[in-house]
Amino acid sequence: MRGWLLSMNAMFLGLVLAPAHGADLVPLRKSLTLHAGFDGGFDAGFARGDRRLHTASNLMRTDGQPGQRRPEVVLVPNGGRHGDSVRFQKTSPLVTYFPASKNIDWRPDDWSGTLSLWLKLSVADELPPDYADPIQITDKKWDDASFFFDFSKDDRPRHFRLGVFSDFKVWNPGNTPWEKIAVKDRPMIVHENPPFQKTRWTHLVATWSHYNTGRPDAEARLYVDGQLHGTLKGRQTLSWDPDKTAIMLGIAYVGELDELSLFDRALTAEEVQQLHDLPEGVGALTR
């Protein structure tokens, strides 16, 4: 009898606590615009827009078509942060991307959002000797209305960076050559000794708030493994054509990637930690 009562109490507590736990995830679930967990396939599991991964022959993407056609890009069964993951085995001129329209809630006025993903790689042993972008989001090029995560080229150890570039004429009105711009004046948040390893996943989150407003308190934040690493404050203007904007993956990047997620607002520090700690990953928000 006592065992039966204990079981009933445990069941009752489970019924009481489960909705409360689920309620904590409701704001994240409502804000999600894209989630690609790469579980059993390359297409996104959830998307407000086109969920298909596309391939183009070059960064201009004028010939992009649905489907993953890079032979060096493969799925790693049960190798991901959660479930499967995608591995970029070597570099290629081909470009894989998700269309950004509706998958990123870009707004011409007062735009905020969040980008989250996980990486696993040996920076010293796997990356090619050039700039490497696990992700780059733009409708133009890397220095013109662009977000990206990248690894620097010449630093040792190589730096990991969040680049947040306004329209080129906004952030660089004098067309100053890149090498002549002081590091402190470049629109980037830099991690000089990033914690990436071949044997563990690293969580990366970028948030941005009040972009396309002209407000001086517009801000981007970089979180690494749930902890705030740096901020970039100041006016930001990214003039995108959503139908031409792409979420490009694996540009000169060699390593694994998992749990790509985008949200339509800037998550709080507490929500970033919650995202990091999700026991089943972001995919659980869509079920």
Long-range contacts (C-beta under 8 A, 24 or more apart in sequence): 24-274, 25-274, 25-284, 25-285, 27-271, 28-263, 28-267, 28-271, 28-274, 28-275, 28-282, 28-285, 29-285, 29-286, 31-114, 31-263, 31-264, 31-265, 31-267, 32-261, 32-262, 32-263, 32-264, 32-282, 32-285, 32-286, 33-102, 33-103, 33-104, 33-105, 33-262, 33-263, 33-264, 34-98, 34-103, 34-104, 34-247, 34-260, 34-261, 34-262, 35-259, 35-260, 35-261, 35-262, 35-282, 35-283, 35-285, 35-286, 36-98, 36-259, 36-260, 36-261, 37-80, 37-82, 37-83, 37-84, 37-258, 37-259, 37-260, 37-281, 37-282, 37-283, 38-75, 38-80, 38-83, 38-84, 38-85, 38-86, 38-257, 38-258, 39-80, 39-82, 39-83, 39-84, 39-283, 40-75, 40-83, 40-84, 41-75, 42-68, 42-73, 42-75, 42-86, 42-96, 44-98, 44-103, 44-260, 45-283, 45-286, 46-283, 46-286, 47-98, 47-102, 47-103, 48-102, 48-103, 48-105, 49-99, 49-100, 49-101, 49-102, 49-103, 50-98, 50-99, 50-101, 50-102, 50-103, 51-98, 52-98, 53-96, 53-97, 53-98, 54-96, 54-97, 54-98, 54-99, 54-246, 55-94, 55-95, 55-96, 55-97, 56-94, 56-95, 56-97, 57-93, 57-94, 57-95, 58-93, 58-94, 58-95, 59-95, 59-141, 59-248, 59-251, 61-95, 61-97, 61-246, 64-95, 64-97, 64-246, 68-96, 69-94, 70-94, 70-96, 70-250, 73-250, 76-256, 79-256, 80-118, 80-201, 80-256, 80-258, 80-259, 81-118, 81-120, 81-201, 81-203, 81-258, 81-259, 81-281, 82-258, 82-259, 82-280, 82-281, 82-283, 83-281, 83-283, 84-258, 85-120, 85-256, 85-257, 85-258, 86-249, 86-250, 86-256, 86-257, 86-258, 87-255, 87-256, 87-257, 88-249, 88-250, 88-253, 88-254, 88-255, 88-256, 88-257, 89-254, 90-254, 91-128, 91-252, 91-253, 91-254, 95-246, 95-248, 95-251, 96-248, 96-249, 96-250, 97-246, 97-247, 97-248, 97-249, 98-246, 98-247, 98-249, 99-243, 99-245, 99-246, 99-247, 100-137, 100-139, 100-240, 100-242, 100-245, 100-246, 100-247, 101-242, 101-243, 101-245, 102-242, 103-247, 103-262, 104-137, 104-242, 104-245, 104-247, 104-262, 105-264, 106-238, 106-240, 106-242, 106-245, 107-212, 108-212, 108-239, 109-212, 109-213, 110-210, 110-211, 110-212, 110-213, 111-208, 111-210, 111-211, 111-212, 111-238, 112-207, 112-208, 112-209, 112-210, 112-211, 112-264, 112-265, 112-266, 113-207, 113-208, 113-262, 113-263, 113-264, 113-265, 113-266, 114-205, 114-206, 114-207, 114-208, 114-261, 114-262, 114-263, 114-265, 114-266, 114-267, 114-272, 115-147, 115-205, 115-206, 115-207, 115-261, 115-262, 116-203, 116-204, 116-205, 116-259, 116-260, 116-261, 116-262, 116-263, 116-272, 116-275, 116-282, 117-149, 117-203, 117-204, 117-257, 117-258, 117-259, 117-260, 117-261, 118-201, 118-202, 118-203, 118-204, 118-257, 118-258, 118-259, 119-196, 119-201, 119-202, 119-204, 119-255, 119-256, 119-257, 119-258, 120-196, 120-197, 120-198, 120-199, 120-200, 120-201, 120-202, 120-255, 120-256, 120-258, 121-196, 121-198, 121-254, 121-255, 121-256, 122-196, 122-197, 122-198, 122-255, 123-151, 123-157, 123-158, 123-194, 123-196, 124-157, 124-158, 125-198, 126-198, 126-254, 126-255, 127-151, 127-158, 127-253, 127-254, 127-255, 128-252, 128-254, 129-153, 130-252, 131-252, 132-251, 132-252, 132-253, 132-254, 133-248, 133-250, 133-251, 133-252, 133-253, 134-249, 134-250, 134-251, 134-253, 134-255, 134-257, 135-247, 135-248, 135-249, 135-257, 135-260, 136-248, 136-251, 137-245, 137-246, 137-247, 137-248, 138-240, 138-245, 138-246, 138-248, 139-240, 139-241, 139-242, 139-244, 139-245, 139-246, 140-168, 143-168, 143-172, 143-178, 144-168, 145-238, 145-239, 145-240, 146-238, 147-206, 147-208, 147-238, 149-204, 149-206, 151-253, 152-190, 155-192, 157-192, 157-193, 157-194, 159-190, 159-191, 159-192, 159-194, 160-190, 160-191, 160-194, 160-196, 161-188, 161-189, 161-190, 161-191, 162-188, 162-189, 162-206, 162-220, 162-222, 162-230, 162-232, 163-187, 163-188, 164-188, 164-189, 164-206, 164-208, 164-220, 164-232, 164-236, 165-238, 166-235, 166-236, 166-237, 166-238, 167-237, 167-238, 167-239, 170-235, 170-237, 187-232, 187-236, 188-232, 189-220, 189-221, 189-222, 189-229, 189-230, 189-231, 189-232, 190-230, 191-222, 191-224, 191-229, 191-230, 194-224, 195-224, 195-225, 201-258, 203-275, 203-276, 205-267, 205-272, 205-275, 205-276, 207-266, 207-267, 207-272, 208-236, 208-266, 209-266, 211-236, 211-237, 211-238, 212-236, 212-237, 212-238, 212-239, 221-266, 223-269, 223-272, 225-276, 226-272, 226-273, 226-275, 226-276, 226-277, 228-269, 259-283
